[in-house]
Amino acid sequence: MAFFKRGDIVTVRDDLDTEKRYKSDGDAPGNDRCSVAYDMMKYAGKQMTIAEVQEIANFRGPKTRYHLTEDNGAWVWTDEMFSEYLDGYQVIFPDDTEYEAPSREELSALFGALW
């Protein structure tokens, strides 16, 4: 299941690493992770808009990939490539309202028995 939806504003992580592979939240174990191309690095730290959400089913199970408006859908992106996916980062919604995402500790305090 996709963490982000079409139209969401996301911030590309400024610590992207071309040597690392990134996944999405709903990816089944064993699914391929995505690497970062050098040409994607120019978007690091920039706010981008989710243009398309791809829910892909294959023999390993589901995986989620994103295309962005600002790069004309040229690259494939995953949840881990966006700052908003990480714990404790500020989430900015399309209406410019800012909310502070709860930390893992705060969520554990609220829902600890369920985790």
Sequence and secondary structure as in RCSB ss.txt:
>XXXX:A:sequence
MAFFKRGDIVTVRDDLDTEKRYKSDGDAPGNDRCSVAYDMMKYAGKQMTIAEVQEIANFRGPKTRYHLTEDNGAW
VWTDEMFSEYLDGYQVIFPDDTEYEAPSREELSALFGALW
>XXXX:A:secstr
  SS TT EEEB TT  TTSEE  TT  TT   EE  GGGGGGTT EEEEEEEEEEEETTEEEEEEEETTTTT S
 B GGGBGGGSTT EEE TT  EEE   HHHHHHHHGGG 
